[in-house]
Amino acid sequence: MGGKVNPDPLDEFPIHQSPLSMARVASSDRNFYDRYYFNGHDRTGDIFLVSGFGVYPNLGVRDAFVTVRRGEIQRSVRFSDALDARSLDVEVGGYRLEVVKPLQTVRLICDHPDLSADLVWEGAFPSVLEEHHELMAGPRPSLDASRFAQVGSWSGTLSVDGTDFAVDPAVWTGSRDRSWGIRPVGEREPLGRMADEPVGGFWWAYVPLRFDDYALMLIAQEGPDGHRTLNHATRTFTDGRVEQLGWPRFEIDYRSGTRTPESIRIHLTTATGEPLVVDIDPLGFVVLQIGSGYGSDPEWNHGQWRGRGWSSSSLYDLTDPALAPRIPHGTVEHIARATCNGDEGWGMFEHGVAGRHDPSGFRDGRAMAP
């Protein structure tokens, strides 16, 4: 990692977006990232898989994780290594992704004694390019990214702590995304002024849902006063048509004494004024801050330098009181059983509400549902 930059293997392909070698990215921000994300479940609520792979060109790091929750037990494995020459090979340690058909078919392989998988993702509907995602932390963007998302099916095999699962695409479903841009990664930066003048609150909902004849992609981000800074609501059909569904209105009932949603109703509107009402029953969940490297995960964060050839594995008992403080203020991914005007669907309800959020009745970071 000296001062000289050599040509990168990717420079052989006509994919440049700036007058730089593909060994570099156009932004010098240390937090530049490029990531794959996947989730999957068998519609029972008993098992939930979450996985991701990322590269961090300005940190010289690549890493991946797989987390599987079964009942109240969660297994997480992580891999990390140096990012040297960039290429079309997406792998680190015992983790590998193969793009079989761009925007449609991806193979995920994980080889670890505690958790192994050989899975194939197949998109059920065309992928959707979401609205540009930006989140400000005072005068500086803490998140400035693009992302496309897709719902689909999984097939293959999965083994967790000696238990084997046959992954049947007739029942295993989920969503995936590809995002790139700027978000906090690697070792933590000093907060500076933001330590004395924090943003105060953050509310987030990310809802990819799959029905027989269409897919819904719903996203909303709000500040502590409820002002919405990101809004995306679309319905995608099998022929590629995309219908905008206006400004989602969320009604969330939280379990008393927590910030865990017990039921969700989302109001949407078609371009012709037809109301669409989505009801979601949240089932099993994964907390991204437990084992998966997101946010305030104390064990490992995406982009951290852990040396060459690093891997780790952790087993969590989610009934352990020591883990309880990570749940209320983290981003939680719930398996979602949904209905939309009578149609049944499945997917995910990803939700996070940290600090103050006036519309939800959370007056500060300590407040919980009555």
C-alpha positions, -999 to 999 in steps of 0.1 A, spaced: 0 0 0 27 24 -10 24 56 -30 25 40 -65 -8 28 -80 -4 0 -106 -31 -8 -132 -59 -29 -118 -73 -60 -135 -106 -43 -137 -90 -16 -160 -92 -42 -188 -130 -38 -188 -150 -7 -202 -165 1 -168 -147 33 -158 -168 61 -142 -139 86 -136 -105 94 -150 -89 71 -125 -76 35 -125 -102 11 -110 -77 6 -82 -90 39 -69 -125 53 -63 -135 88 -71 -141 98 -35 -112 100 -11 -136 96 19 -123 68 41 -159 56 45 -163 46 8 -178 11 6 -192 -13 -20 -214 -41 -5 -236 -71 -12 -264 -79 13 -288 -110 14 -315 -124 37 -335 -156 35 -361 -176 55 -385 -205 51 -416 -186 60 -420 -203 94 -403 -177 115 -380 -204 129 -349 -197 109 -335 -165 94 -303 -161 75 -285 -127 69 -253 -123 49 -231 -97 34 -198 -90 16 -181 -56 14 -150 -39 0 -135 -7 14 -111 6 -11 -98 36 9 -92 13 39 -77 -16 20 -100 -41 35 -126 -67 24 -149 -87 46 -180 -109 48 -203 -124 74 -231 -150 76 -256 -149 106 -283 -176 111 -308 -174 139 -327 -205 149 -352 -200 178 -333 -181 204 -298 -191 193 -278 -172 167 -246 -183 150 -224 -157 133 -192 -162 113 -170 -134 99 -141 -132 75 -117 -104 68 -85 -98 48 -65 -72 29 -79 -58 -3 -51 -57 -27 -58 -56 -65 -95 -54 -71 -111 -79 -95 -144 -95 -104 -136 -122 -79 -159 -117 -49 -143 -137 -21 -126 -135 13 -115 -164 34 -141 -192 33 -167 -169 17 -174 -165 -20 -200 -150 -43 -205 -159 -79 -225 -136 -101 -241 -162 -124 -264 -137 -142 -262 -100 -133 -293 -87 -116 -308 -122 -115 -288 -151 -102 -260 -152 -76 -244 -181 -58 -233 -178 -22 -207 -202 -7 -196 -202 29 -171 -228 42 -166 -227 80 -168 -256 105 -196 -239 124 -216 -227 94 -215 -238 58 -237 -230 28 -240 -235 -9 -270 -214 -19 -283 -200 -52 -303 -167 -53 -329 -164 -81 -347 -131 -85 -384 -134 -87 -390 -98 -101 -367 -73 -117 -344 -54 -94 -354 -19 -83 -330 11 -81 -340 29 -50 -340 66 -43 -306 82 -36 -299 77 1 -284 105 22 -282 110 59 -266 141 74 -246 142 106 -244 180 111 -226 195 81 -213 162 68 -231 133 51 -226 102 72 -244 82 45 -245 90 8 -252 59 -12 -270 43 -41 -287 9 -39 -307 -16 -59 -328 -43 -43 -347 -74 -53 -369 -101 -39 -365 -138 -48 -359 -174 -38 -331 -195 -24 -321 -231 -32 -293 -253 -21 -279 -265 13 -272 -250 47 -255 -265 77 -254 -247 111 -237 -263 141 -241 -298 127 -277 -295 117 -284 -297 79 -312 -279 61 -324 -285 25 -332 -251 11 -362 -255 -11 -370 -226 -35 -407 -233 -32 -406 -220 4 -373 -202 10 -377 -166 0 -360 -133 9 -345 -101 -5 -311 -88 -14 -294 -55 -23 -263 -40 -37 -252 -7 -23 -222 16 -27 -211 50 -16 -203 64 18 -213 51 52 -194 47 85 -170 18 82 -138 7 98 -124 20 130 -145 47 147 -138 83 140 -137 110 167 -172 126 170 -158 161 176 -186 187 177 -212 159 172 -205 146 206 -219 178 221 -245 184 194 -258 150 184 -286 146 157 -309 134 185 -329 107 168 -333 84 138 -363 64 125 -360 39 96 -382 14 78 -371 -8 49 -397 -32 37 -392 -55 7 -422 -78 2 -429 -105 -23 -464 -114 -35 -474 -139 -63 -480 -112 -89 -459 -82 -77 -432 -70 -53 -434 -40 -30 -403 -20 -21 -411 5 7 -385 27 24 -388 57 48 -363 76 69 -372 103 94 -355 127 118 -364 131 155 -393 155 147 -408 131 121 -395 151 91 -390 125 63 -357 127 45 -360 95 23 -392 81 7 -395 52 -17 -427 33 -24 -430 12 -56 -448 -19 -69 -429 -40 -95 -447 -65 -118 -432 -95 -135 -431 -77 -169 -409 -49 -154 -436 -23 -149 -430 -1 -119 -458 17 -102 -452 45 -77 -473 43 -45 -469 77 -30 -461 86 6 -463 55 29 -480 62 62 -469 38 89 -489 26 119 -467 6 143 -478 -9 176 -448 -15 198 -446 -41 226 -450 -24 260 -417 -15 275 -398 -20 243 -392 -6 208 -401 -40 192 -430 -38 167 -459 -62 174 -480 -52 143 -475 -29 114 -500 -13 90 -488 7 60 -511 29 39 -502 34 2 -519 50 -27 -518 42 -64 -515 69 -91 -552 66 -97 -560 72 -60 -567 35 -51 -558 28 -15 -535 -1 -8 -532 -13 28 -504 -36 39 -506 -54 72 -475 -71 85 -471 -97 112 -435 -97 123 -421 -131 132 -385 -140 141 -358 -114 138 -320 -107 136 -305 -77 153 -278 -64 130 -257 -51 159 -253 -87 172 -227 -106 153 -232 -90 118 -209 -60 121 -234 -32 117 -236 0 138 -226 -4 174 -217 -42 172 -189 -43 199 -172 -74 185 -166 -64 149 -175 -37 124 -174 -37 86 -141 -25 73 -121 -29 105 -86 -40 99 -81 -74 117 -50 -85 98 -46 -109 69 -66 -141 68 -88 -133 99 -120 -152 107 -141 -156 138 -173 -174 150 -197 -166 178 -227 -182 192 -253 -160 209 -282 -169 233 -306 -141 226 -322 -147 261 -289 -136 277 -296 -104 296 -262 -91 285 -275 -88 250 -307 -70 258 -293 -35 256 -283 -40 220 -319 -46 208 -340 -15 215 -318 10 197 -304 -12 169 -316 -20 134 -337 -51 136 -347 -73 107 -380 -91 112 -393 -119 90 -426 -104 76 -458 -122 69 -479 -96 49 -512 -90 33 -520 -63 7 -557 -58 -1 -562 -95 6 -531 -108 -12 -506 -128 9 -469 -121 7 -436 -126 26 -405 -106 31 -388 -85 57 -396 -55 79 -363 -38 88 -368 -12 115 -347 10 137 -357 38 160 -329 53 180 -331 83 203 -361 107 200 -389 102 175 -419 124 182 -445 106 160 -438 73 178 -440 89 212 -403 83 221 -393 116 237 -357 106 242 -333 77 239 -345 61 271 -382 62 263 -400 29 255 -435 21 244 -461 24 272 
